[in-house]
Every structure is written in C-alpha cells, then in structure tokens.
Amino acid sequence: MGDHGRVMCEECRTALSAEIDGEATGRDARAVRRHLSECAGCARWLDACWALEGLLDATGGGR
C-alpha cells in the first residue's frame, strides 16, 4: 500500500467502502479513481468488495 496520486491506500479504501454503502465518501471522487487506476492492490480490494457484496445479495445476507 502506498501513496498514489496523493491519496493513501487506507484513505482510498475508506472512501470506497463508504461509496459501496451509499454513504458520503469525504474524499474527492476523481482523486480516489486516479488512485485506483494507479494502485493494483486497491483495485483488487475493490473487486473483492463487489464480489462479496454480490454473494451477500445472492444469499439474502445483504442489506
């Protein structure tokens, strides 16, 4: 993890988690997307979150 486009991985993942939950991210969306385009680790993390979200929805365990 690191600093990609001035958004740290932890900040990016916190913002993405809020976005997935339908909450305000508290970060500039463009900066978060730029970070995602430059950070394979965060891109994989987001893919895993969406996969988990899909599994939860499919089993009735989602929101």
C-alpha positions as CSV (number, residue, x, y, z in Angstrom):
1,M,0.0,0.0,0.0
2,G,1.2,3.5,-0.6
3,D,0.6,7.0,-1.9
4,H,-0.7,7.0,-5.4
5,G,-1.9,10.4,-6.7
6,R,-1.8,11.9,-3.2
7,V,-4.5,9.6,-1.8
8,M,-3.1,6.9,0.5
9,C,-4.4,3.3,0.2
10,E,-6.2,3.5,3.6
11,E,-8.0,6.7,2.6
12,C,-8.9,5.3,-0.7
13,R,-10.4,2.1,0.8
14,T,-12.3,4.0,3.4
15,A,-13.8,6.2,0.7
16,L,-14.7,3.2,-1.4
17,S,-16.2,1.4,1.5
18,A,-18.4,4.4,2.2
19,E,-19.3,4.6,-1.5
20,I,-20.3,0.9,-1.6
21,D,-22.5,1.5,1.5
22,G,-24.2,4.5,-0.2
23,E,-22.6,7.0,2.2
24,A,-20.7,10.2,1.6
25,T,-17.0,9.4,0.9
26,G,-15.4,12.5,2.4
27,R,-12.9,12.4,-0.5
28,D,-12.7,13.9,-4.0
29,A,-14.0,11.1,-6.2
30,R,-11.6,11.9,-9.0
31,A,-8.6,11.5,-6.7
32,V,-9.9,8.2,-5.5
33,R,-10.5,7.0,-9.1
34,R,-7.0,8.2,-10.0
35,H,-5.6,6.2,-7.1
36,L,-7.5,3.1,-8.2
37,S,-6.0,3.5,-11.7
38,E,-2.5,3.5,-10.3
39,C,-2.8,1.0,-7.4
40,A,-3.4,-2.6,-8.3
41,G,-3.8,-3.5,-4.6
42,C,-6.7,-1.1,-4.1
43,A,-8.2,-2.2,-7.4
44,R,-8.1,-5.8,-6.3
45,W,-9.6,-4.8,-2.9
46,L,-12.5,-3.1,-4.6
47,D,-13.1,-6.1,-6.9
48,A,-13.2,-8.3,-3.8
49,C,-15.6,-6.0,-2.0
50,W,-18.0,-6.0,-5.0
51,A,-17.7,-9.8,-5.2
52,L,-18.6,-10.1,-1.5
53,E,-21.5,-7.7,-2.0
54,G,-22.8,-9.9,-4.8
55,L,-22.5,-13.0,-2.7
56,L,-24.3,-11.4,0.2
57,D,-27.1,-10.2,-2.1
58,A,-27.4,-13.7,-3.7
59,T,-27.8,-15.4,-0.4
60,G,-30.1,-12.8,1.2
61,G,-27.4,-11.6,3.5
62,G,-27.0,-8.2,2.0
63,R,-28.7,-5.0,3.1
